[in-house]
């Protein structure tokens, strides 16, 4: 028998909306997490990007919210604006089934607009730590009624130095809340945080042998720093990617490479932390609408971007660890499609590449530039 969302305790109304989006069979993380969350238990869930973590916590939250209660009942804390926007977009496809009001609160938005919306019976808040603390200081958000708290991409919040902010926020919520942590990796600091603020959490670990990697062809191009630009352009000319994200190590390198691609006549744009939220939104919209073919980005874009049609990921600069590599290349090969991930390495990158290959348990195909 094919597993359906209704078998997990999800209502027919929500299941119908999912089916209209061609989401018919729950993923492994959804099958494991949804029934446990619906029982009100705390959860520590570990699964790679692209496995359906958002619906794993969002569906039971929507089932549990009481629309007639005008207080904030659910809070999702996420590390970046892009991820907050992505989660909000996913939830908006489903809220018509449950008559739930949501607020996305992140930096770069008009605070006054957020304040106006907060007066309209908000049931769920999806927020980055900084903007949420800003609202708490303004006393515009009261979290005492929060009964469901999600720490999404907890490992990235640790990496970005947000854990102290997260703890401050947790202290503003009810001690009887249900707490859930979803993450691709589980560093000891996250385990420690969970033990302090959770009540006998159920641990879920989806051993995604190659959940993200199975449908992605991975290639390594050996080159030098001086020849890297030519190697990238040559690959683009020979293989003609439909849509691609090109990851660089720093904002400065993103700006430089984007300028070079534009001078070569490519439809290219950039995405990094120095841009205003309005410019970031424009860059993302242009990319989604296929008006831009190449998006040159820092790792701000490696999580939370779920865009159909990305055929290639280029690691122009190799990422520093296995998790970062998996998150980057997980932007392609999504929704049943195939993808290609190309990593450029110079002689000094060879040890890092060995670490990545060991982590993904695969020897990557080598090509010369």
ZAPATOR-147189 format. One record per residue (C-alpha): residue number from 1; x, y, z. Coordinates in nm, 3 decimals, always signed. Example, Ala and Ser with C-alpha at 12.3 -4.5 7.8 and 13.67 -1.06 7.14 Angstrom:
# ZAPATOR-147189
{nr: 1	c1: +1.230	c2: -0.450	c3: +0.780}
{nr: 2	c1: +1.367	c2: -0.106	c3: +0.714}
This chain:
# ZAPATOR-147189
{nr: 1	c1: +0.000	c2: +0.000	c3: +0.000}
{nr: 2	c1: +0.130	c2: +0.344	c3: -0.094}
{nr: 3	c1: +0.181	c2: +0.567	c3: +0.209}
{nr: 4	c1: -0.034	c2: +0.882	c3: +0.204}
{nr: 5	c1: -0.030	c2: +1.193	c3: +0.421}
{nr: 6	c1: -0.372	c2: +1.100	c3: +0.557}
{nr: 7	c1: -0.218	c2: +0.774	c3: +0.690}
{nr: 8	c1: +0.008	c2: +0.992	c3: +0.906}
{nr: 9	c1: -0.278	c2: +1.190	c3: +1.060}
{nr: 10	c1: -0.292	c2: +1.480	c3: +0.813}
{nr: 11	c1: -0.641	c2: +1.602	c3: +0.721}
{nr: 12	c1: -0.796	c2: +1.543	c3: +0.381}
{nr: 13	c1: -0.810	c2: +1.921	c3: +0.324}
{nr: 14	c1: -0.433	c2: +1.957	c3: +0.358}
{nr: 15	c1: -0.368	c2: +1.637	c3: +0.165}
{nr: 16	c1: -0.580	c2: +1.767	c3: -0.122}
{nr: 17	c1: -0.374	c2: +2.090	c3: -0.141}
{nr: 18	c1: -0.054	c2: +1.885	c3: -0.136}
{nr: 19	c1: -0.180	c2: +1.662	c3: -0.416}
{nr: 20	c1: -0.258	c2: +1.968	c3: -0.628}
{nr: 21	c1: +0.112	c2: +2.056	c3: -0.594}
{nr: 22	c1: +0.198	c2: +1.700	c3: -0.702}
{nr: 23	c1: +0.314	c2: +1.612	c3: -0.352}
{nr: 24	c1: +0.150	c2: +1.277	c3: -0.302}
{nr: 25	c1: +0.388	c2: +1.051	c3: -0.109}
{nr: 26	c1: +0.550	c2: +1.161	c3: +0.220}
{nr: 27	c1: +0.930	c2: +1.147	c3: +0.235}
{nr: 28	c1: +1.116	c2: +0.945	c3: +0.498}
{nr: 29	c1: +1.157	c2: +1.239	c3: +0.736}
{nr: 30	c1: +0.788	c2: +1.326	c3: +0.698}
{nr: 31	c1: +0.679	c2: +0.968	c3: +0.765}
{nr: 32	c1: +0.892	c2: +0.953	c3: +1.078}
{nr: 33	c1: +0.835	c2: +1.301	c3: +1.220}
{nr: 34	c1: +0.470	c2: +1.388	c3: +1.151}
{nr: 35	c1: +0.303	c2: +1.123	c3: +1.375}
{nr: 36	c1: +0.542	c2: +1.200	c3: +1.662}
{nr: 37	c1: +0.486	c2: +1.576	c3: +1.639}
{nr: 38	c1: +0.109	c2: +1.527	c3: +1.623}
{nr: 39	c1: +0.137	c2: +1.340	c3: +1.956}
{nr: 40	c1: +0.289	c2: +1.654	c3: +2.109}
{nr: 41	c1: +0.637	c2: +1.511	c3: +2.164}
{nr: 42	c1: +0.961	c2: +1.707	c3: +2.138}
{nr: 43	c1: +1.176	c2: +1.611	c3: +1.840}
{nr: 44	c1: +1.541	c2: +1.629	c3: +1.738}
{nr: 45	c1: +1.548	c2: +1.550	c3: +1.366}
{nr: 46	c1: +1.854	c2: +1.517	c3: +1.148}
{nr: 47	c1: +1.821	c2: +1.491	c3: +0.770}
{nr: 48	c1: +1.999	c2: +1.633	c3: +0.470}
{nr: 49	c1: +1.873	c2: +1.926	c3: +0.271}
{nr: 50	c1: +1.617	c2: +1.840	c3: +0.005}
{nr: 51	c1: +1.450	c2: +1.568	c3: +0.213}
{nr: 52	c1: +1.129	c2: +1.757	c3: +0.292}
{nr: 53	c1: +1.203	c2: +1.884	c3: +0.643}
{nr: 54	c1: +0.980	c2: +2.192	c3: +0.609}
{nr: 55	c1: +0.660	c2: +1.993	c3: +0.553}
{nr: 56	c1: +0.767	c2: +1.747	c3: +0.823}
{nr: 57	c1: +0.713	c2: +2.015	c3: +1.088}
{nr: 58	c1: +0.475	c2: +2.250	c3: +0.909}
{nr: 59	c1: +0.194	c2: +2.002	c3: +0.839}
{nr: 60	c1: +0.149	c2: +1.895	c3: +1.204}
{nr: 61	c1: +0.174	c2: +2.259	c3: +1.313}
{nr: 62	c1: -0.109	c2: +2.356	c3: +1.077}
{nr: 63	c1: -0.314	c2: +2.063	c3: +1.211}
{nr: 64	c1: -0.257	c2: +2.176	c3: +1.570}
{nr: 65	c1: -0.327	c2: +2.550	c3: +1.543}
{nr: 66	c1: -0.668	c2: +2.668	c3: +1.662}
{nr: 67	c1: -0.778	c2: +2.949	c3: +1.424}
{nr: 68	c1: -1.024	c2: +3.082	c3: +1.683}
{nr: 69	c1: -0.740	c2: +3.146	c3: +1.928}
{nr: 70	c1: -0.601	c2: +3.488	c3: +1.835}
{nr: 71	c1: -0.264	c2: +3.440	c3: +2.011}
{nr: 72	c1: +0.065	c2: +3.335	c3: +1.848}
{nr: 73	c1: +0.062	c2: +2.956	c3: +1.880}
{nr: 74	c1: +0.358	c2: +2.851	c3: +1.664}
{nr: 75	c1: +0.704	c2: +2.998	c3: +1.613}
{nr: 76	c1: +0.960	c2: +2.892	c3: +1.352}
{nr: 77	c1: +1.310	c2: +3.036	c3: +1.399}
{nr: 78	c1: +1.535	c2: +3.019	c3: +1.096}
{nr: 79	c1: +1.887	c2: +3.156	c3: +1.035}
{nr: 80	c1: +1.847	c2: +3.353	c3: +0.712}
{nr: 81	c1: +1.603	c2: +3.582	c3: +0.536}
{nr: 82	c1: +1.607	c2: +3.358	c3: +0.230}
{nr: 83	c1: +1.503	c2: +3.055	c3: +0.433}
{nr: 84	c1: +1.231	c2: +3.253	c3: +0.613}
{nr: 85	c1: +1.096	c2: +3.364	c3: +0.275}
{nr: 86	c1: +1.111	c2: +3.008	c3: +0.139}
{nr: 87	c1: +0.927	c2: +2.857	c3: +0.436}
{nr: 88	c1: +0.663	c2: +3.131	c3: +0.423}
{nr: 89	c1: +0.610	c2: +3.065	c3: +0.055}
{nr: 90	c1: +0.555	c2: +2.693	c3: +0.125}
{nr: 91	c1: +0.312	c2: +2.762	c3: +0.410}
{nr: 92	c1: +0.106	c2: +3.009	c3: +0.206}
{nr: 93	c1: +0.023	c2: +2.727	c3: -0.035}
{nr: 94	c1: -0.146	c2: +2.541	c3: +0.251}
{nr: 95	c1: -0.304	c2: +2.790	c3: +0.491}
{nr: 96	c1: -0.633	c2: +2.815	c3: +0.297}
{nr: 97	c1: -0.717	c2: +2.468	c3: +0.432}
{nr: 98	c1: -0.684	c2: +2.580	c3: +0.793}
{nr: 99	c1: -0.767	c2: +2.955	c3: +0.799}
{nr: 100	c1: -0.435	c2: +3.036	c3: +0.966}
{nr: 101	c1: -0.269	c2: +3.380	c3: +0.966}
{nr: 102	c1: +0.111	c2: +3.394	c3: +0.944}
{nr: 103	c1: +0.375	c2: +3.663	c3: +0.977}
{nr: 104	c1: +0.723	c2: +3.645	c3: +0.827}
{nr: 105	c1: +0.960	c2: +3.865	c3: +1.028}
{nr: 106	c1: +1.313	c2: +3.918	c3: +0.898}
{nr: 107	c1: +1.563	c2: +4.195	c3: +0.849}
{nr: 108	c1: +1.534	c2: +4.427	c3: +0.551}
{nr: 109	c1: +1.155	c2: +4.442	c3: +0.571}
{nr: 110	c1: +0.948	c2: +4.743	c3: +0.670}
{nr: 111	c1: +0.910	c2: +4.713	c3: +1.049}
{nr: 112	c1: +0.597	c2: +4.933	c3: +1.050}
{nr: 113	c1: +0.430	c2: +4.700	c3: +0.800}
{nr: 114	c1: +0.513	c2: +4.406	c3: +1.027}
{nr: 115	c1: +0.377	c2: +4.593	c3: +1.328}
{nr: 116	c1: +0.050	c2: +4.661	c3: +1.146}
{nr: 117	c1: +0.015	c2: +4.297	c3: +1.053}
{nr: 118	c1: +0.080	c2: +4.188	c3: +1.412}
{nr: 119	c1: -0.249	c2: +4.352	c3: +1.510}
{nr: 120	c1: -0.440	c2: +4.105	c3: +1.293}
{nr: 121	c1: -0.465	c2: +3.784	c3: +1.495}
{nr: 122	c1: -0.137	c2: +3.618	c3: +1.395}
{nr: 123	c1: -0.130	c2: +3.243	c3: +1.464}
{nr: 124	c1: +0.222	c2: +3.163	c3: +1.344}
{nr: 125	c1: +0.546	c2: +3.360	c3: +1.317}
{nr: 126	c1: +0.836	c2: +3.261	c3: +1.090}
{nr: 127	c1: +1.135	c2: +3.473	c3: +1.186}
{nr: 128	c1: +1.509	c2: +3.525	c3: +1.193}
{nr: 129	c1: +1.657	c2: +3.568	c3: +1.544}
{nr: 130	c1: +1.761	c2: +3.933	c3: +1.505}
{nr: 131	c1: +1.428	c2: +4.066	c3: +1.381}
{nr: 132	c1: +1.238	c2: +3.857	c3: +1.637}
{nr: 133	c1: +1.444	c2: +4.001	c3: +1.923}
{nr: 134	c1: +1.377	c2: +4.347	c3: +1.781}
{nr: 135	c1: +1.002	c2: +4.283	c3: +1.805}
{nr: 136	c1: +1.042	c2: +4.144	c3: +2.157}
{nr: 137	c1: +1.227	c2: +4.461	c3: +2.263}
{nr: 138	c1: +0.950	c2: +4.674	c3: +2.107}
{nr: 139	c1: +0.695	c2: +4.457	c3: +2.293}
{nr: 140	c1: +0.518	c2: +4.408	c3: +1.962}
{nr: 141	c1: +0.537	c2: +4.028	c3: +1.987}
{nr: 142	c1: +0.428	c2: +3.823	c3: +2.288}
{nr: 143	c1: +0.548	c2: +3.463	c3: +2.279}
{nr: 144	c1: +0.392	c2: +3.343	c3: +2.604}
{nr: 145	c1: +0.120	c2: +3.153	c3: +2.416}
{nr: 146	c1: +0.357	c2: +2.973	c3: +2.179}
{nr: 147	c1: +0.286	c2: +2.602	c3: +2.213}
{nr: 148	c1: +0.500	c2: +2.482	c3: +1.922}
{nr: 149	c1: +0.857	c2: +2.602	c3: +1.863}
{nr: 150	c1: +1.076	c2: +2.496	c3: +1.570}
{nr: 151	c1: +1.449	c2: +2.560	c3: +1.538}
{nr: 152	c1: +1.502	c2: +2.515	c3: +1.165}
{nr: 153	c1: +1.855	c2: +2.461	c3: +1.029}
{nr: 154	c1: +1.983	c2: +2.471	c3: +1.388}
{nr: 155	c1: +2.338	c2: +2.387	c3: +1.280}
{nr: 156	c1: +2.354	c2: +2.694	c3: +1.057}
{nr: 157	c1: +2.227	c2: +2.913	c3: +1.342}
{nr: 158	c1: +2.519	c2: +2.781	c3: +1.545}
{nr: 159	c1: +2.761	c2: +2.852	c3: +1.261}
{nr: 160	c1: +2.628	c2: +3.208	c3: +1.225}
{nr: 161	c1: +2.659	c2: +3.277	c3: +1.599}
{nr: 162	c1: +2.286	c2: +3.294	c3: +1.676}
{nr: 163	c1: +2.262	c2: +3.042	c3: +1.960}
{nr: 164	c1: +2.265	c2: +3.303	c3: +2.240}
{nr: 165	c1: +1.991	c2: +3.496	c3: +2.060}
{nr: 166	c1: +1.793	c2: +3.174	c3: +2.018}
{nr: 167	c1: +1.820	c2: +3.103	c3: +2.391}
{nr: 168	c1: +1.692	c2: +3.452	c3: +2.472}
{nr: 169	c1: +1.392	c2: +3.386	c3: +2.249}
{nr: 170	c1: +1.326	c2: +3.043	c3: +2.401}
{nr: 171	c1: +1.310	c2: +3.202	c3: +2.747}
{nr: 172	c1: +1.023	c2: +3.422	c3: +2.624}
{nr: 173	c1: +0.809	c2: +3.120	c3: +2.537}
{nr: 174	c1: +0.603	c2: +2.894	c3: +2.762}
{nr: 175	c1: +0.787	c2: +2.618	c3: +2.946}
{nr: 176	c1: +0.512	c2: +2.379	c3: +2.846}
{nr: 177	c1: +0.573	c2: +2.431	c3: +2.474}
{nr: 178	c1: +0.657	c2: +2.153	c3: +2.231}
{nr: 179	c1: +1.007	c2: +2.205	c3: +2.090}
{nr: 180	c1: +1.146	c2: +2.071	c3: +1.763}
{nr: 181	c1: +1.493	c2: +2.098	c3: +1.615}
{nr: 182	c1: +1.553	c2: +2.021	c3: +1.247}
{nr: 183	c1: +1.905	c2: +2.017	c3: +1.110}
{nr: 184	c1: +2.129	c2: +1.860	c3: +0.847}
{nr: 185	c1: +2.405	c2: +1.797	c3: +1.101}
{nr: 186	c1: +2.400	c2: +1.764	c3: +1.477}
{nr: 187	c1: +2.701	c2: +1.936	c3: +1.640}
{nr: 188	c1: +2.748	c2: +1.885	c3: +2.013}
{nr: 189	c1: +2.638	c2: +2.243	c3: +2.083}
{nr: 190	c1: +2.299	c2: +2.173	c3: +1.925}
{nr: 191	c1: +2.263	c2: +1.851	c3: +2.123}
{nr: 192	c1: +2.348	c2: +2.044	c3: +2.440}
{nr: 193	c1: +2.092	c2: +2.316	c3: +2.357}
{nr: 194	c1: +1.829	c2: +2.051	c3: +2.294}
{nr: 195	c1: +1.896	c2: +1.875	c3: +2.623}
{nr: 196	c1: +1.851	c2: +2.201	c3: +2.814}
{nr: 197	c1: +1.523	c2: +2.305	c3: +2.653}
{nr: 198	c1: +1.350	c2: +1.984	c3: +2.549}
{nr: 199	c1: +1.146	c2: +1.727	c3: +2.738}
{nr: 200	c1: +1.253	c2: +1.369	c3: +2.655}
{nr: 201	c1: +1.292	c2: +1.444	c3: +2.283}
{nr: 202	c1: +1.246	c2: +1.171	c3: +2.024}
{nr: 203	c1: +1.557	c2: +1.152	c3: +1.806}
{nr: 204	c1: +1.507	c2: +1.097	c3: +1.434}
{nr: 205	c1: +1.804	c2: +1.042	c3: +1.206}
{nr: 206	c1: +1.737	c2: +0.986	c3: +0.839}
{nr: 207	c1: +2.046	c2: +0.814	c3: +0.706}
{nr: 208	c1: +2.020	c2: +0.966	c3: +0.363}
{nr: 209	c1: +2.284	c2: +0.757	c3: +0.197}
{nr: 210	c1: +2.269	c2: +0.975	c3: -0.107}
{nr: 211	c1: +1.927	c2: +1.140	c3: -0.077}
{nr: 212	c1: +2.056	c2: +1.462	c3: -0.224}
{nr: 213	c1: +2.336	c2: +1.314	c3: -0.432}
{nr: 214	c1: +2.178	c2: +1.022	c3: -0.617}
{nr: 215	c1: +2.046	c2: +1.230	c3: -0.906}
{nr: 216	c1: +2.341	c2: +1.468	c3: -0.923}
{nr: 217	c1: +2.639	c2: +1.403	c3: -1.148}
{nr: 218	c1: +2.944	c2: +1.531	c3: -0.963}
{nr: 219	c1: +3.252	c2: +1.645	c3: -1.149}
{nr: 220	c1: +3.584	c2: +1.790	c3: -1.035}
{nr: 221	c1: +3.785	c2: +2.015	c3: -1.267}
{nr: 222	c1: +4.150	c2: +2.052	c3: -1.174}
{nr: 223	c1: +4.287	c2: +2.394	c3: -1.256}
{nr: 224	c1: +4.487	c2: +2.682	c3: -1.110}
{nr: 225	c1: +4.369	c2: +3.004	c3: -0.952}
{nr: 226	c1: +4.486	c2: +3.197	c3: -1.257}
{nr: 227	c1: +4.306	c2: +2.966	c3: -1.502}
{nr: 228	c1: +3.986	c2: +2.921	c3: -1.301}
{nr: 229	c1: +3.786	c2: +3.194	c3: -1.478}
{nr: 230	c1: +3.868	c2: +3.051	c3: -1.820}
{nr: 231	c1: +3.789	c2: +2.699	c3: -1.698}
{nr: 232	c1: +3.443	c2: +2.813	c3: -1.585}
{nr: 233	c1: +3.367	c2: +2.998	c3: -1.908}
{nr: 234	c1: +3.493	c2: +2.706	c3: -2.119}
{nr: 235	c1: +3.267	c2: +2.465	c3: -1.932}
{nr: 236	c1: +2.968	c2: +2.695	c3: -1.977}
{nr: 237	c1: +3.034	c2: +2.729	c3: -2.350}
{nr: 238	c1: +3.075	c2: +2.354	c3: -2.399}
{nr: 239	c1: +2.784	c2: +2.237	c3: -2.182}
{nr: 240	c1: +2.531	c2: +2.523	c3: -2.203}
{nr: 241	c1: +2.365	c2: +2.506	c3: -1.857}
{nr: 242	c1: +1.999	c2: +2.605	c3: -1.851}
{nr: 243	c1: +2.016	c2: +2.766	c3: -1.504}
{nr: 244	c1: +2.308	c2: +2.765	c3: -1.263}
{nr: 245	c1: +2.423	c2: +2.892	c3: -0.925}
{nr: 246	c1: +2.795	c2: +2.968	c3: -0.898}
{nr: 247	c1: +2.927	c2: +2.966	c3: -0.541}
{nr: 248	c1: +3.220	c2: +3.180	c3: -0.433}
{nr: 249	c1: +3.398	c2: +3.199	c3: -0.099}
{nr: 250	c1: +3.355	c2: +3.571	c3: -0.030}
{nr: 251	c1: +3.133	c2: +3.865	c3: -0.124}
{nr: 252	c1: +3.430	c2: +4.030	c3: -0.294}
{nr: 253	c1: +3.488	c2: +3.728	c3: -0.518}
{nr: 254	c1: +3.116	c2: +3.712	c3: -0.601}
{nr: 255	c1: +3.118	c2: +4.074	c3: -0.717}
{nr: 256	c1: +3.434	c2: +4.026	c3: -0.921}
{nr: 257	c1: +3.318	c2: +3.707	c3: -1.092}
{nr: 258	c1: +2.972	c2: +3.848	c3: -1.166}
{nr: 259	c1: +3.135	c2: +4.145	c3: -1.334}
{nr: 260	c1: +3.353	c2: +3.914	c3: -1.545}
{nr: 261	c1: +3.056	c2: +3.703	c3: -1.654}
{nr: 262	c1: +2.859	c2: +4.013	c3: -1.750}
{nr: 263	c1: +3.153	c2: +4.138	c3: -1.957}
{nr: 264	c1: +3.153	c2: +3.801	c3: -2.136}
{nr: 265	c1: +2.789	c2: +3.860	c3: -2.227}
{nr: 266	c1: +2.623	c2: +3.620	c3: -1.983}
{nr: 267	c1: +2.290	c2: +3.696	c3: -1.812}
{nr: 268	c1: +2.435	c2: +3.701	c3: -1.461}
{nr: 269	c1: +2.347	c2: +3.850	c3: -1.123}
{nr: 270	c1: +2.487	c2: +3.832	c3: -0.770}
{nr: 271	c1: +2.352	c2: +3.738	c3: -0.427}
{nr: 272	c1: +2.536	c2: +3.809	c3: -0.102}
{nr: 273	c1: +2.500	c2: +3.971	c3: +0.239}
{nr: 274	c1: +2.606	c2: +4.323	c3: +0.134}
{nr: 275	c1: +2.295	c2: +4.368	c3: -0.080}
{nr: 276	c1: +1.983	c2: +4.533	c3: +0.058}
{nr: 277	c1: +1.682	c2: +4.307	c3: +0.103}
{nr: 278	c1: +1.512	c2: +4.477	c3: -0.193}
{nr: 279	c1: +1.810	c2: +4.398	c3: -0.420}
{nr: 280	c1: +1.827	c2: +4.042	c3: -0.293}
{nr: 281	c1: +1.457	c2: +3.997	c3: -0.364}
{nr: 282	c1: +1.500	c2: +4.141	c3: -0.714}
{nr: 283	c1: +1.794	c2: +3.910	c3: -0.786}
{nr: 284	c1: +1.597	c2: +3.608	c3: -0.668}
{nr: 285	c1: +1.284	c2: +3.705	c3: -0.863}
{nr: 286	c1: +1.484	c2: +3.759	c3: -1.180}
{nr: 287	c1: +1.645	c2: +3.418	c3: -1.138}
{nr: 288	c1: +1.317	c2: +3.241	c3: -1.063}
{nr: 289	c1: +1.154	c2: +3.410	c3: -1.364}
{nr: 290	c1: +1.439	c2: +3.289	c3: -1.590}
{nr: 291	c1: +1.541	c2: +3.645	c3: -1.671}
{nr: 292	c1: +1.882	c2: +3.564	c3: -1.521}
{nr: 293	c1: +2.064	c2: +3.248	c3: -1.621}
{nr: 294	c1: +2.351	c2: +3.255	c3: -1.370}
{nr: 295	c1: +2.337	c2: +3.354	c3: -1.005}
{nr: 296	c1: +2.678	c2: +3.411	c3: -0.845}
{nr: 297	c1: +2.644	c2: +3.373	c3: -0.470}
{nr: 298	c1: +2.804	c2: +3.326	c3: -0.133}
{nr: 299	c1: +2.679	c2: +3.049	c3: +0.094}
{nr: 300	c1: +2.385	c2: +3.271	c3: +0.194}
{nr: 301	c1: +2.217	c2: +3.099	c3: -0.102}
{nr: 302	c1: +2.312	c2: +2.740	c3: -0.018}
{nr: 303	c1: +2.011	c2: +2.679	c3: +0.207}
{nr: 304	c1: +1.645	c2: +2.756	c3: +0.165}
{nr: 305	c1: +1.647	c2: +2.799	c3: -0.211}
{nr: 306	c1: +1.406	c2: +2.560	c3: -0.377}
{nr: 307	c1: +1.394	c2: +2.671	c3: -0.739}
{nr: 308	c1: +1.281	c2: +2.447	c3: -1.022}
{nr: 309	c1: +1.502	c2: +2.422	c3: -1.326}
{nr: 310	c1: +1.851	c2: +2.463	c3: -1.178}
{nr: 311	c1: +2.056	c2: +2.227	c3: -1.393}
{nr: 312	c1: +2.404	c2: +2.308	c3: -1.265}
{nr: 313	c1: +2.581	c2: +2.406	c3: -0.947}
{nr: 314	c1: +2.935	c2: +2.539	c3: -0.975}
{nr: 315	c1: +3.165	c2: +2.540	c3: -0.675}
{nr: 316	c1: +3.392	c2: +2.809	c3: -0.817}
{nr: 317	c1: +3.555	c2: +2.809	c3: -0.474}
{nr: 318	c1: +3.541	c2: +2.475	c3: -0.296}
{nr: 319	c1: +3.344	c2: +2.475	c3: +0.028}
{nr: 320	c1: +3.531	c2: +2.416	c3: +0.353}
{nr: 321	c1: +3.344	c2: +2.106	c3: +0.473}
{nr: 322	c1: +3.122	c2: +1.814	c3: +0.371}
{nr: 323	c1: +2.799	c2: +1.968	c3: +0.500}
{nr: 324	c1: +2.855	c2: +2.287	c3: +0.306}
{nr: 325	c1: +2.924	c2: +2.087	c3: -0.009}
{nr: 326	c1: +2.604	c2: +1.885	c3: +0.029}
{nr: 327	c1: +2.395	c2: +2.197	c3: +0.094}
{nr: 328	c1: +2.535	c2: +2.373	c3: -0.209}
{nr: 329	c1: +2.491	c2: +2.095	c3: -0.461}
{nr: 330	c1: +2.148	c2: +2.017	c3: -0.314}
{nr: 331	c1: +2.018	c2: +2.322	c3: -0.501}
{nr: 332	c1: +2.007	c2: +2.105	c3: -0.815}
{nr: 333	c1: +1.863	c2: +1.757	c3: -0.871}
{nr: 334	c1: +1.544	c2: +1.853	c3: -0.687}
{nr: 335	c1: +1.184	c2: +1.737	c3: -0.730}
{nr: 336	c1: +1.286	c2: +1.423	c3: -0.915}
{nr: 337	c1: +1.502	c2: +1.606	c3: -1.172}
{nr: 338	c1: +1.868	c2: +1.538	c3: -1.244}
{nr: 339	c1: +2.150	c2: +1.788	c3: -1.200}
{nr: 340	c1: +2.522	c2: +1.847	c3: -1.237}
{nr: 341	c1: +2.764	c2: +1.976	c3: -0.973}
{nr: 342	c1: +3.102	c2: +2.101	c3: -1.091}
{nr: 343	c1: +3.377	c2: +2.176	c3: -0.839}
{nr: 344	c1: +3.691	c2: +2.364	c3: -0.941}
{nr: 345	c1: +3.999	c2: +2.277	c3: -0.739}
{nr: 346	c1: +4.348	c2: +2.419	c3: -0.732}
{nr: 347	c1: +4.648	c2: +2.228	c3: -0.589}
{nr: 348	c1: +4.587	c2: +2.374	c3: -0.241}
{nr: 349	c1: +4.230	c2: +2.237	c3: -0.240}
{nr: 350	c1: +4.322	c2: +1.870	c3: -0.274}
{nr: 351	c1: +4.310	c2: +1.786	c3: +0.098}
{nr: 352	c1: +3.968	c2: +1.952	c3: +0.130}
{nr: 353	c1: +3.843	c2: +1.749	c3: -0.166}
{nr: 354	c1: +3.965	c2: +1.427	c3: -0.002}
{nr: 355	c1: +3.768	c2: +1.517	c3: +0.311}
{nr: 356	c1: +3.453	c2: +1.579	c3: +0.105}
{nr: 357	c1: +3.491	c2: +1.253	c3: -0.088}
{nr: 358	c1: +3.536	c2: +1.065	c3: +0.239}
{nr: 359	c1: +3.226	c2: +1.234	c3: +0.383}
{nr: 360	c1: +3.001	c2: +1.150	c3: +0.087}
{nr: 361	c1: +3.162	c2: +0.807	c3: +0.042}
{nr: 362	c1: +3.231	c2: +0.864	c3: -0.327}
{nr: 363	c1: +3.525	c2: +0.926	c3: -0.555}
{nr: 364	c1: +3.439	c2: +1.217	c3: -0.783}
{nr: 365	c1: +3.510	c2: +1.216	c3: -1.155}
{nr: 366	c1: +3.813	c2: +1.427	c3: -1.248}
{nr: 367	c1: +3.844	c2: +1.647	c3: -1.555}
{nr: 368	c1: +4.124	c2: +1.880	c3: -1.662}
{nr: 369	c1: +4.046	c2: +2.241	c3: -1.747}
